[in-house]
Amino acid sequence: MGLGDRLFEPPAADADKVEARLVRLAPQLRHLIQRAGDALAINDMQRAQQALSSALAMAPGQPDALRLYGLLLAQSGNHDAALANFEAALRAAPDDAVTSWQYARACEDAGKLDAAFDLRRHAIERLPQSPLAWEDLGEHLFAHMEAKAAIAPLERAV
Protein backbone atom coordinates (compact mmCIF):
# COMPACT_ATOMS: atom_id res chain seq x y z
CA MET A 1 0.00 0.00 0.00
CA GLY A 2 1.56 3.27 -1.10
CA LEU A 3 1.45 6.70 0.45
CA GLY A 4 -1.60 7.72 -1.52
CA ASP A 5 -3.75 4.92 -0.07
CA ARG A 6 -5.85 6.07 2.91
CA LEU A 7 -3.25 8.76 3.46
CA PHE A 8 -5.57 11.23 5.14
CA GLU A 9 -7.89 8.81 6.94
CA PRO A 10 -6.39 8.03 10.34
CA PRO A 11 -8.79 6.88 13.08
CA ALA A 12 -10.59 9.73 14.82
CA ALA A 13 -8.59 9.47 18.07
CA ASP A 14 -5.31 9.95 16.22
CA ALA A 15 -6.66 12.66 13.92
CA ASP A 16 -8.02 14.51 16.96
CA LYS A 17 -4.50 14.74 18.42
CA VAL A 18 -3.21 16.39 15.25
CA GLU A 19 -6.18 18.75 15.18
CA ALA A 20 -5.60 19.70 18.83
CA ARG A 21 -2.00 20.61 18.00
CA LEU A 22 -3.07 22.67 14.97
CA VAL A 23 -5.66 24.63 16.96
CA ARG A 24 -2.89 26.00 19.20
CA LEU A 25 -0.98 27.48 16.24
CA ALA A 26 -1.11 31.06 15.04
CA PRO A 27 -4.04 31.35 12.60
CA GLN A 28 -1.84 32.16 9.59
CA LEU A 29 0.41 29.15 10.21
CA ARG A 30 -2.57 26.86 10.84
CA HIS A 31 -4.15 28.06 7.57
CA LEU A 32 -0.96 27.34 5.59
CA ILE A 33 -0.67 23.82 7.04
CA GLN A 34 -4.34 23.08 6.38
CA ARG A 35 -4.03 24.45 2.83
CA ALA A 36 -0.99 22.22 2.25
CA GLY A 37 -2.84 19.16 3.55
CA ASP A 38 -5.83 19.93 1.34
CA ALA A 39 -3.55 20.40 -1.67
CA LEU A 40 -1.75 17.11 -1.04
CA ALA A 41 -5.08 15.31 -0.70
CA ILE A 42 -5.98 16.34 -4.27
CA ASN A 43 -2.43 15.95 -5.63
CA ASP A 44 -1.90 19.68 -6.17
CA MET A 45 1.84 19.54 -5.53
CA GLN A 46 2.54 23.13 -6.54
CA ARG A 47 0.00 24.59 -4.11
CA ALA A 48 1.23 22.24 -1.36
CA GLN A 49 4.84 23.28 -2.02
CA GLN A 50 3.97 26.98 -1.81
CA ALA A 51 2.01 26.60 1.43
CA LEU A 52 4.66 24.40 3.05
CA SER A 53 7.52 26.70 2.04
CA SER A 54 5.72 29.57 3.76
CA ALA A 55 4.79 27.47 6.81
CA LEU A 56 8.32 26.16 7.29
CA ALA A 57 9.75 29.67 6.90
CA MET A 58 7.46 30.77 9.74
CA ALA A 59 8.04 27.70 11.94
CA PRO A 60 10.93 25.49 10.77
CA GLY A 61 10.41 22.85 13.47
CA GLN A 62 6.61 22.59 13.32
CA PRO A 63 5.91 18.83 13.20
CA ASP A 64 2.85 18.92 10.96
CA ALA A 65 4.54 21.13 8.38
CA LEU A 66 7.57 18.82 8.42
CA ARG A 67 5.34 15.73 8.13
CA LEU A 68 3.39 17.18 5.21
CA TYR A 69 6.61 18.27 3.50
CA GLY A 70 7.83 14.68 3.93
CA LEU A 71 4.68 13.49 2.16
CA LEU A 72 5.21 15.98 -0.65
CA LEU A 73 8.81 14.86 -1.10
CA ALA A 74 7.87 11.18 -0.97
CA GLN A 75 5.13 11.64 -3.55
CA SER A 76 7.69 13.42 -5.74
CA GLY A 77 10.07 10.46 -5.42
CA ASN A 78 12.65 12.28 -3.30
CA HIS A 79 12.79 9.52 -0.69
CA ASP A 80 15.96 10.57 1.16
CA ALA A 81 14.73 14.10 1.77
CA ALA A 82 11.26 12.78 2.64
CA LEU A 83 12.66 10.44 5.27
CA ALA A 84 14.76 13.25 6.76
CA ASN A 85 11.63 15.41 7.10
CA PHE A 86 9.66 12.59 8.72
CA GLU A 87 12.53 12.00 11.14
CA ALA A 88 12.53 15.68 12.10
CA ALA A 89 8.73 15.64 12.49
CA LEU A 90 8.91 12.58 14.74
CA ARG A 91 11.61 14.21 16.88
CA ALA A 92 9.33 17.25 17.28
CA ALA A 93 6.25 15.12 18.11
CA PRO A 94 7.46 11.66 19.20
CA ASP A 95 4.02 10.46 20.27
CA ASP A 96 2.25 11.32 17.04
CA ALA A 97 0.77 8.15 15.52
CA VAL A 98 -0.01 9.87 12.21
CA THR A 99 3.65 10.84 11.72
CA SER A 100 4.82 7.34 12.66
CA TRP A 101 2.30 5.83 10.26
CA GLN A 102 3.20 8.05 7.32
CA TYR A 103 6.94 7.79 8.03
CA ALA A 104 6.73 4.00 8.07
CA ARG A 105 4.83 4.01 4.79
CA ALA A 106 7.43 6.32 3.24
CA CYS A 107 10.18 3.94 4.40
CA GLU A 108 8.27 1.05 2.89
CA ASP A 109 7.84 2.88 -0.42
CA ALA A 110 11.59 3.63 -0.38
CA GLY A 111 12.29 -0.10 0.02
CA LYS A 112 13.42 0.20 3.65
CA LEU A 113 11.21 -2.58 5.05
CA ASP A 114 13.27 -3.13 8.21
CA ALA A 115 13.10 0.57 9.08
CA ALA A 116 9.35 0.56 8.39
CA PHE A 117 8.83 -2.41 10.70
CA ASP A 118 10.97 -0.82 13.43
CA LEU A 119 8.95 2.41 13.22
CA ARG A 120 5.71 0.47 13.53
CA ARG A 121 7.01 -1.54 16.48
CA HIS A 122 8.19 1.62 18.25
CA ALA A 123 4.83 3.28 17.57
CA ILE A 124 3.12 0.41 19.37
CA GLU A 125 5.48 0.80 22.34
CA ARG A 126 4.87 4.58 22.54
CA LEU A 127 1.19 4.50 21.61
CA PRO A 128 -0.37 1.25 22.83
CA GLN A 129 -3.88 2.79 22.73
CA SER A 130 -3.62 3.99 19.10
CA PRO A 131 -5.83 2.01 16.71
CA LEU A 132 -3.80 3.42 13.82
CA ALA A 133 -0.53 2.06 15.21
CA TRP A 134 -2.01 -1.43 15.67
CA GLU A 135 -3.66 -1.49 12.25
CA ASP A 136 -0.48 -0.31 10.54
CA LEU A 137 1.62 -2.98 12.27
CA GLY A 138 -0.90 -5.66 11.34
CA GLU A 139 -0.96 -4.58 7.70
CA HIS A 140 2.84 -4.60 7.56
CA LEU A 141 3.04 -8.09 9.07
CA PHE A 142 0.39 -9.36 6.67
CA ALA A 143 2.05 -7.88 3.59
CA HIS A 144 5.71 -8.53 4.34
CA MET A 145 6.17 -11.13 7.02
CA GLU A 146 3.68 -13.63 8.30
CA ALA A 147 -0.07 -13.41 7.82
CA LYS A 148 -0.81 -15.29 11.06
CA ALA A 149 1.25 -12.78 13.04
CA ALA A 150 -0.96 -10.00 11.67
CA ILE A 151 -4.17 -11.28 13.24
CA ALA A 152 -3.60 -10.08 16.82
CA PRO A 153 -2.57 -6.50 15.90
CA LEU A 154 -5.44 -6.17 13.42
CA GLU A 155 -7.95 -7.44 15.99
CA ARG A 156 -6.59 -4.96 18.53
CA ALA A 157 -7.09 -2.12 16.04
CA VAL A 158 -10.85 -2.58 15.97
N, C-alpha and C positions, 0 to 999 in steps of 0.2 A: 504494500500500500504506500503510495507516494505522498508527498507533502500536500498535494491538492485534495486528497481524499479526506473528507470530514475535518478539514483543517480548522474551521472556525466553529466546531460544534462540541466543545468540551461539556461534560456534565455541569448542571447548574451550580453545584457547590463550588466547583473549581472556577467557573466563569465568574461567579459572584466575588471571589477573592480578587480577581483581576479588576473587576469593575470598582470594587471598594478602593483599590490603589489608585485608579484613574480619577475617581471623584475628588481625591485629595490634591490633585495637581492644579496648577494655575489654569484657568479656562482656556487660554490660547494654546498651551502645551497639550492639554487634554483634547482639544479640537483637532490639532495636527495629528496626534496619535490615532484618534478615531477615524479621521479622514484617510490616513495611511492604511488602517485595517480594512476599511470599506473598499479602498482602491485595490488592495491585494485580493480581497474576496471576489472581485470581478475581473481580476487579471489586468488591471490598469497600472502597469509597472511604472510608467512615467509619472503619474499622479502620486503613486506611493513613494517613489524616489524623492520627489519634490517635498512632500510632507515630512518624510523622515529626515531629510537633510536639514530642514528647518528645526524639527523637534530635537535632533541630536546636537545642533548648534546651541540651542537653548539649554539643554540638559543632557550632556554627553554620557552620563552614567544611568539614565533612566531605563529601568529594565524592560519596560514594554516597548519603548522605541528601539532598543537594542534587539529584542526578540523579533519584532516585526522587520527590522533591517536584515536580520539573519534569514528570515523567510524570503525576503526579496532577493537576497544574494543566492540563496539555495535554488529558488525558482529560475534564476538567471544562469545557473550552472556554476557559480563561483563558490564551490563547496568549502575551500579552505577559509575564505573570508567569512562565509556563513557560519561555520563552526566556531570561529573566533568570536563572532558577535553573540552566538548562543552561550558560549562559555562566559562572556562578560555579563550577559543578562542573568545567568544562573548565579554568578558571584554576587550580583546586586540583589537578587531575590531567590535565595537558595531553597525556599520552601514553596516555590511556585510550580504546581503540577503542570500547568499549561506550557511553561518554558521547558521543563524536563521532557514532556511529551513531544513537543516540536523539535527540540534538540536531538532527541533519540531518533526521530524520523529522518532528520537531516543527516545524521550519521549513517543511518541505514541506506539512504539514497546515495550517499557518498561511498558506499561499500564497506563501511567500518562497522561490521556487525557486532564485534566484541565490545566496542565502545558503546554502541546502541544498547546492548544487553546490560552493560554495567550501569548506564544512566537509568535504565528502567528499574534495575535492582535497587539502586540508591534512592530512587524516587519512592519506592515502596518502604524503604527504611525510614525516610524522612516524613513520608505522608501516608501512613498506614490506613487512614480513613478516606483517602481519595479514590473514588470510583474510577477516575481517569487513569490513575497510576496502575491500578489492578488490571483494568481492561487492556491497557497498552502492553503490559508485561505478558498477559495471556495471549494476545495477538502475536507478539514476537515469538513466544515459545511455539505457538501453533505453526507459524510460517517458517521458522528457521531451525527449530530444535526438535522437540518431541511433542506431538499432539496431545498425548495423555497428560503431560506436565502442564498443559495449558488449561485444563479443566478447572482446577482449584482457583487460580487467579480470575478466570472469567466468571465463575460462579460468585466469587467475592465482589466482583464489580457490580453485580445487579442487586 
